[in-house]
Amino acid sequence: MMDDPEIRALLARLARPHPSGGQVIERAALLAAGADFPDVIAWITAHAGAPETASGSAPALGLHGTRIADGGSPAPRAPQRYVLPSGALTSGSTSA
């Protein structure tokens, strides 16, 4: 189980600027870091972070498009990125 300072340090290291003014963290980077993923996601949501919403829908064409076009509904995808508001990674931030 990770504590608050460890999670902050991990996210500060992995985060990149987001156009909203906050920070964005890639899900793949969190998984690759070997962090306790559920604890980190819980911390992100507790600090006003949210999964980034996808813009638009994936086209039904391409390598796997026939599966979707054949009547099978696409499986829900896990968020690829998480966005934290500005200031969420500063040590004094305790917003919930």
Secondary structure, DSSP 8 states (H G I E B T S, - for coil): ---HHHHHHHHHHH-EE-TTSSEEEEHHHHHHTT--HHHHHHHHHHTT-EE---SS---S-STTHHHHHTT--------SEEEE-TTTTSTT----
